[in-house]
């Protein structure tokens, strides 16, 4: 059988206005798998981009997969376009068109600084300053058309375009090739991550945590969870897909168990660094013990807090619990293998006392 030819081409779209793109908003896949989470820019950041456009400054290029030229299996939503790089810019533009963003109060229109336009939205401009609304409507955004049948090359392009930007490790791994990123994206949609964790997830913290849990299941024991280890796991899992699938199924069952232990937006889950420890600790218990776990963890955390205060006031006296201080120290290196193992051991020891 002849090997499929890999195609990859990047070229400029014919000039298209912002109004042209606005009319096609619903024809753009804004959330392909490799993309960063949306809504990372503040309203002030978005308004600054609108300022740049109205005042005629250059705006960095946007890259889109162009399925009107080459439609492939990569087109999951069967839309003409999918964003590769520039999602935040498109979101800012669409938000201004739709009235969710207004000009910053300190906005100055360089062609006529005497105009007071701060705080106005797009609709206000169309009603009172039509010529300025027209500048926005007719601005030609520089958009690059990417045609390819290779998901790997799209992922590689995304990473290269963002290499100088402060992407998190999770965002970079999310764009890596192989089945592990897709599995972790599905895990992050589990109710435990959407409703129960209390840590922030905008920069892929949920993807990062899910990857760590998946790694534990894949290895059958706690592992180091530093960036280099997780990156290596993504590559290794691509060669052991069956094992990865089994690990994912076990992780899903375990996440179901966690929803029976914790509360929605649980304060115990305010730190993503503790999640792998809680996960493996709970995995070591029998299901009949689950009803005891949350009360135990609440008391454990209260004891840690009181112990820290005692140590600060009285120093390392006999009254201070050194095991709890050790746990505190281990929490400073949340990704170390020794830290994972020892914190789990301490929880197991304390829980054995608690249940009796």
N, C-alpha and C positions, 0 to 999 in steps of 0.2 A: 504494500500500500504506500502510495506517495506521501511524503511528509508535507503537512500543511505549511505554506509559506507565511512567515511572520511579517506583518505589514505595520509600518509606523511612519507617520508623516505629521509634521507640524507646520501649519501655514496660517497666514492672516485671513480673517474674514474680510469680505468687502465691508467698507464702513457701514456700521449700523448705529442708529441713534438709541438713546435710552428709552424713548417711547416705543421703538421697535422691539426692544428686549422686554419692556413692560408688557406689551401685548402678547408675548410668548412666555410669560412667567410660568404658566401651568404646563408648559412643554419642556421644562428644564428639570431634570432630576437633581435636586439640591442635596440629596443625602446618599450618594453612592458609598459603598463600603469603606473606601480608603479615606473618606472625608473627615475633617475635624468637626467637632460638635458646632452647631450654629449658635447664634446669639451670644458670642463671646465679647463683642464690642459693646461698650456703653453707649447710651444715647448721645453723649458728648462726642465720642469717637465717630459715630455715624454722621453727626452733624458736621464734623470737621471735613469728612469726605465730601459732603454736599457743598460745603464752602469752597473746597478745591475745584469742584466741577463748575459751579456757577461763576467762579472767578477765572476759569480757563486754565487752571494748572493741570499738569500732566498727572494722570492716574495710572498706577502700575497695571500691566496687562492681566487680563483674565484668560484662563485656559479652560476650554470645554471639549469634551468628547463629542464629536460631530457624527451622529448616526444617520444624518441625511445623506452623507457621502458613502459611509461604510457601516451598514447595520449588522451587528454581530451578536453572539450570545451574551456579550457584556452588557447589552441594553436590557437590563432586568425589568425596567418599568415600561418598556416599549414607548419611550419618548424620544423626540428628535435630538435632545441634548442632555448631557450630564456634566455637572461642574467638576473640574479637576482642581483648579486653584483660583480663588477669588470669591469664595462663598460669602465671606463677610462683606465684601464690597457690593455684591449683588443684593444681599439682605438689606444693607443700608439704603441702597437706591430704591428698592421696592418699598421699604418702610417709609421713606420720605414721600413717595408717590401716594401711599395709602394713608398718610396722616398720622403714622405712629411716631414719627420723628419730626422735629421742627428745627429751624436754624438756631444756633447758639445765640445767647443774648448779646455777645460781643461781636457778632458777625458784621463785617464791613464789606460793602460792595465796592470793589476797587475802582470801577468806572465812574461811580458817583457816591463817594463816602458820606455825603449828606443824607442819603436815604436811610431811614431807620427801619431795618428789616429783621432785627433780632427777635426771636420768638415766633416768627411767622412760619407756617407750614406751606406745603405745595398748593393746597386749595386757596390759601390766602393770596399767594403770589398770582395764581391764575385770575383772581378777582380784582386785585389792586395793582399788580405789577406784571401784566401779561408778557411784556418783553423779557423779563427776567425768568419767568416760568418757561418761556420759549428757549432761553439759553440752556436750561436744564433738559428740556424735552429733546433738543436737537444735538446735544453733546454726543460726539462719536466716541464711544468707549472702545478701547483697543482690545479686541478679543481674538485669541488664537484658536484655530480649529485643529483638533487632534484626531486623526483617524488611525485606528489600530485594531487588530483582533487579538492583542496580547494584554491580558490583565496585568501581567508582571511588568510590562513596560509602562502602563499607566501608573501603577504603584511607584515605579522607579522615578517617573517624571514628577509625581507629587512630592516624593521625598527630596529630589534634587531642587525643586522650586522652593521648598521650605527649609532647605539646609541651613540658611542663615537666619531663620526665624526661630523663636523659642518654642519649638515643638516639645511636648513631653515625650518620655520614653514610650508611654502607652499609645500616643498618637502616631509615632513612627512605626511601632509594631503593628498597629492597626492597618497600615499600608503595606506591610510585608506580604510576600507571596506565601501560599500554603494554607492548609485547612485550619490551623490553630487560631488565627485571627477571626475567622468566620465563626468558629465554635465559641470563642469568648464574647463576640458580639451577641450571639444568641443567649449565652448565659447572662449577659448584662441586661437582657430584656425580662429575665425572671422576676417575679413579684418581689423576691427578697431584695433585689437591687433597686427596683423602681419604687418600692413602698416602705422598706424596712430600714435601710441604711440611712444614717444621718450625716454622712460626710458629703462634701461637694463632688459632683460628677461631671461638671462642664468640660474639664480638660482630660477626660478619659480615666479618672480615678477608679470608676467602676470596672472599666475594661482591664485596668492594671490589677485590681483585686481579683477579678474573675480568672485572669491568667495565672495568678499565684495559686489559687485553689485548684485549677486544672492541672498545674504542674505537680502539686502534692498528690493528686489522684493518679497521675501518669506514673510517678515514681513509686507510689505506694507508701510514701513516708514524707515528712517535712524536708524541704530543700532550701538552699540559699535562694533568695528571690531578688538579687540585684539585677540591674538592667542587663548586664552582659549575659547572665544566666537565663533570663527570660527570652532574650533575643536568640540564644543558642537553642532553647527549647522549641521555639517556633520552627527553626530549621530542622531539628531532629524529629519533631512530630510529623513533618511532611513525609518522612520515610516510614512512618509507623501509623498509618491512618486507622487501621483496625483497632490498635491499642488506644489511640486517641478517642475514637468513638465510644469504646467501653468506658474510658475515663470520664468522658463527658456525661454519659448516662448516670454513672455513680455520683458525679457532682450535682446533677439535677435533683436526684433523690435527696442528697444531703442538703441542698438549698431548700427543698420542701420541708425538711426537718427543722431547719433554722427558722422558718416562718412560724413554727409551732413553739419555738423557744423565746423569740424576741417579740417586741412590740413594734408597730409601725413608727418609723422615724425614732427609733430607740436611742436614747442618750448613750447607751452602752456601745452603740455603733457609730459614734461620732468620729472615730479615728480609723482610717482604712488600714493602718499599720497593725491593729489588733485583730483584724478579721481572720487572717490565716491561722492565728493561734487559737482563737475561739472555735473556728471551723474544725480544726484537727482535734482539739480537746473534746468537743461535742461528739465527733465521730468515734472517739474512744469509749463512749458511754453506751449503756443499753437504753433503748427507747423509753422504758418505764421510768428512767431517771430524768428525762427531759423536763418534766414539770418542776423539778427542783433547781434547774440550772440558772434561770434568770435571777431568782432570789439569792442564790449563792453568789453570782457575779456582782450583784448590787452590793451585797455585804462585803465582798472581797474588795471592791473599789472604795467603799467607805473606809474599810480598815487600812487600805493603802494611804488614803488621804490623811487620816488621823495619825498614821505612823510617820509620815513625812513631816507633819507639823511637830510631832514630838521630837523627832531627830533634829529639826531646826532649832527648837527651843532648848532642849536638854543635852544635845550631842549624842554620841553612841553609848548610851547607858544600857544596862541590862534590860530595861523596860522596852527598848526599841526592838522591833521584829526585823532581824537582819535578812530574813528570806524575802520579806516585802521590799526592803531596800534593794536587794539583788534584782528583784523583778523590775523595780523602777529603773535601775541601771541598764538592764537588758532592753528596756523599751526605747532606749536611745539609739539602738542599732537594730531597727525592726526587720531588716532584710538578711541579717546574718543567720547562718544555719544554727550555730550554738544558741543564739537568742531565741529562735523558734523552739528548739528542743527543750531548753531549760525553762522557758515560760510555761510551756505545756506541762512539763513535769511538776512545776510548782502548783499550777491549777489543779492537776490531778491529785496531788498530795492534800491540798486544802479541801477539795471537794470530798475526799474520802472521810475527812474529819467532820465536815459539815453534815453529811447525810446520816451520820451516826449521832 
